[in-house]
Amino acid sequence: MALTTVSARDFARDLASAKQAANSGPVIVTDRGRPGYGLLKIEDYDNLTVTHDTSLLAAMDGIPGGDFTFEPPQLTGNDLKPADLN
């Protein structure tokens, strides 16, 4: 994926070239030499903004190095105490 940078002046003069460059990757439009705007194909924009409903289990499965077993201790009746809310 190529990143193209064009000045705001060139962008205004030749929009077709900027659109063609966006087919290969993002186009950064500079204003007075500083990045000011970005141009993307709508498909690329959608890929960045679409949220996917992911379960907590699926998200945790995606974490590298998470191959371990967690077995919390079992509580007995003697371990339980009423909360002191005073």
N, C-alpha and C positions, 0 to 999 in steps of 0.2 A: 504494500500500500504506500503510494507516494504522497508526500506532503508538499503542496505547492503554496508559495507565498506571492501575492500580487499587491501592488499599491492600490489605494482607493481610486486614484486617478485612472490607472490601467483597467481596473475592474469596471469603472463607469464607461470607459471608452470601448472595451471589448468584452462584454458580458459572455458572448459565445465561447471565447477561449477559456474563461473561468469555469463555465459549465462543463466544457469538455474535460478540463483538468479534474473536476470533481468526480468524473467517472473513474479516475484512477486512485482517488483518495481525497482527504479533506483539503480545502483551499482556505488559507489564512489571508484575510484582507487587512492590510496595514493602513493606519492613518498616521501620517507624519513619522513613519518608521516604526510605529508600535503596533502590535497585533490588536485589532479592534473588533473584527467579525470573523465568523467562520461559515464556510459554505460546504454543505454535505448533500449527497443524494438523499432523497427522502427515505429510501430503504435503509441507508446507514443511520439516519436519524432515528427511525423507528426501532432499529436494533439497540440503540443506546437508551431509548426512553421506555420501551415496553417492559413492564414489570411482570414477572412470572410468579405465580403463587407456589411457593416452595415450602414444604413442611420442615419443621425443625429437624426431624430425623434425616431428611434428604440433605439439608444444609450441613449437618454434622458429618454425614457420610462423605461429603466433599472435602473435608478438612484432611490434609495429608498427615500421616503419622498418628491417626486416631485408632489404631488397631490395639485396643486394650479392653479389658473387661472391668466393669464397675459393679461391685456388689455391695450396696450399702448395708450397714449392720441392721439386724432385725431388732425392733424395740419390743420389750416385754412390758407387762403391766407395772412392774416395779420401776421402770425407767420414766414413766409418765408422771408429771407433777402438774398441779393446777397453776395457771399463770398468776403472778402477783401483779395486779393492776393498780396498786396503791401508790 
